[in-house]
Amino acid sequence: MAIKSYGLMNVDWEERVNVDRLRQERLARIKQLLKASELGALLCFDMANVRYITATHLGTWAMDKLARFTLLPQDDEPILWDFGSAARHHQIYCPWLGDRSRAGISTQRGAMLPAAGRAEEVARKIRVELEERGLMDQPIGIDEVEIPVLFALQREGIKVVDGQQLMQAARVIKTQDEITMLTTACMMVDAAYDELYRFMKPGVRENECVGLVSKLLYDLGSEHVEGVNAISGERCSPHPHVFSDRALRPGDPAYFDILHSYNGYRTCYYRTFAVGSASQSMVDAYKKCREILDNAIYAIKPGVTTADVVQYFPKATDFGFPDEESAFALQYGHGVGLSIWEKPIFSRLVSLDHPEVIEEGMVFALETFWPASDGWTAARIEEQLVVTPDGCEVITRFPAEQLLVAGAHYFTATGPLTPIRETQSHLNNSPTNR
């Protein structure tokens, strides 16, 4: 199976992403799961779930506001309450919603005074729709919610239960068009890594790398650069998970995680480089990191479980951590779709005791980490892949089979120069320093 990639525009002479099919298949999938459940309806505030159900988008500024919400009743179409004039926009430009796009607003995460009654108004809107459909006596699944809204729903007599698991179950298997979107998003990061590799050299700062990657992705058509982890030098071990203004130096390791969204579909995509030159300990760490990742990838096929895969991950105690929770997400895997952490999850923390079966059509990322013996360098590699009928296909294509050295290459007459840190202990013990 070859996962196809296309241009970034739709054209009349080639079918690329069929957005009508994308909308219809996503909605049909969650409707089917809702019908088979004990829930009378789903009420979603999570932006990714709202988008999955309604095929609407309101910009990344709204992602953490919990302001917009959608109700999907049993045997019916979704109703969307959106931020002010956005509801009117949807009525005009989203014909699949029509008059089911309505104005509605919650508490703005508590910014509105409780006396304004916004939580009660949200609950009232939901009660009215449930009563019209005879669903008040059935539990309603919710993905995430503001506490005042939760209490208001309960006061209206609505039984609230966890709806996030149903949404995760719907999103875990990707449609043909979702896979195309995810592959396209990875293609854009391929290009970003090529540009980054050419850009890095001693003196370049981590935040400059973040800026370079972000601009290129937006220029290519990214909807949202969710984050660029840029980690270098002494910051590599332990992994801090946040970039800084540190300048790259010769002999540094530098690893990056690029997370962005193309039409809602995400990437999570690590690569590691050496700057100028690479020590033997860094090369060894990279080989180990790659070996762990390759073993996990080779294990992927329909029918195996996440427990089978994480057997190839080292234990936390093998690389300097006291337990699996302390090392969480260093040897890791997670579904990728409209958000970067979806089902299935691969971790020794949970997968051994609670395995999930791998199925064709899943898309997830596997990421590994290995600290070097020198105590400060480390390697981090991640691949996104699609589960195929007989295995998987990797859709992150920037080369990572071997450690790449970026920037100036330093050589002596006898070969690569050993970084000064590697020789420092010998200098300290030389006769002139005794």
LINURSUL-V183052 format. One record per residue. NEAR is the number of other ideal C-beta (glycine too) atoms within 8 Angstrom. Layout:
near=NEAR
near=NEAR
//
This chain:
near=5
near=4
near=10
near=6
near=7
near=9
near=5
near=6
near=4
near=5
near=7
near=2
near=3
near=5
near=3
near=9
near=11
near=8
near=9
near=6
near=10
near=14
near=10
near=8
near=10
near=14
near=11
near=8
near=11
near=15
near=9
near=8
near=11
near=13
near=8
near=5
near=8
near=4
near=14
near=12
near=16
near=16
near=14
near=14
near=14
near=10
near=9
near=11
near=13
near=15
near=12
near=12
near=14
near=11
near=11
near=12
near=6
near=9
near=5
near=6
near=5
near=11
near=6
near=5
near=9
near=10
near=9
near=15
near=14
near=14
near=11
near=14
near=12
near=11
near=4
near=7
near=5
near=12
near=11
near=16
near=13
near=14
near=10
near=7
near=6
near=10
near=15
near=9
near=9
near=13
near=11
near=6
near=6
near=13
near=5
near=6
near=12
near=8
near=5
near=9
near=13
near=10
near=8
near=12
near=9
near=13
near=12
near=10
near=8
near=7
near=5
near=8
near=4
near=8
near=4
near=6
near=7
near=11
near=14
near=9
near=9
near=15
near=14
near=9
near=10
near=14
near=12
near=8
near=12
near=14
near=9
near=6
near=11
near=6
near=12
near=10
near=5
near=11
near=9
near=18
near=14
near=16
near=13
near=7
near=12
near=12
near=6
near=10
near=13
near=11
near=9
near=12
near=15
near=9
near=8
near=10
near=7
near=12
near=7
near=10
near=9
near=6
near=14
near=11
near=7
near=14
near=15
near=10
near=9
near=11
near=13
near=11
near=9
near=10
near=12
near=6
near=12
near=13
near=13
near=14
near=14
near=18
near=13
near=14
near=15
near=14
near=10
near=15
near=15
near=11
near=10
near=12
near=13
near=9
near=11
near=12
near=10
near=7
near=9
near=13
near=11
near=11
near=6
near=10
near=10
near=15
near=10
near=8
near=17
near=11
near=8
near=11
near=15
near=10
near=8
near=11
near=14
near=9
near=6
near=9
near=8
near=12
near=10
near=7
near=12
near=8
near=6
near=13
near=13
near=12
near=13
near=13
near=11
near=5
near=8
near=14
near=10
near=4
near=10
near=6
near=4
near=5
near=10
near=8
near=6
near=9
near=9
near=16
near=9
near=11
near=12
near=12
near=15
near=18
near=15
near=15
near=12
near=13
near=13
near=15
near=12
near=12
near=7
near=11
near=13
near=15
near=15
near=13
near=16
near=12
near=11
near=15
near=13
near=15
near=18
near=15
near=14
near=10
near=14
near=8
near=11
near=15
near=10
near=10
near=15
near=14
near=9
near=10
near=15
near=14
near=8
near=14
near=14
near=8
near=9
near=16
near=12
near=6
near=10
near=13
near=10
near=9
near=5
near=10
near=10
near=13
near=9
near=9
near=17
near=15
near=6
near=8
near=13
near=7
near=7
near=12
near=8
near=5
near=11
near=4
near=10
near=5
near=8
near=11
near=6
near=8
near=10
near=9
near=5
near=11
near=12
near=11
near=14
near=13
near=13
near=14
near=13
near=11
near=7
near=11
near=6
near=13
near=9
near=12
near=12
near=14
near=14
near=10
near=7
near=7
near=16
near=8
near=5
near=6
near=10
near=10
near=7
near=14
near=9
near=8
near=10
near=13
near=15
near=14
near=13
near=15
near=16
near=16
near=12
near=12
near=11
near=16
near=6
near=10
near=6
near=10
near=14
near=14
near=17
near=15
near=14
near=15
near=13
near=15
near=15
near=14
near=15
near=9
near=5
near=5
near=7
near=10
near=10
near=9
near=12
near=14
near=8
near=10
near=6
near=10
near=4
near=7
near=12
near=8
near=11
near=12
near=11
near=7
near=8
near=9
near=6
near=7
near=2
near=3
near=4
near=9
near=7
near=9
near=10
near=7
near=9
near=10
near=9
near=8
near=6
near=7
near=8
near=7
near=7
near=8
near=4
near=4
near=7
near=5
//
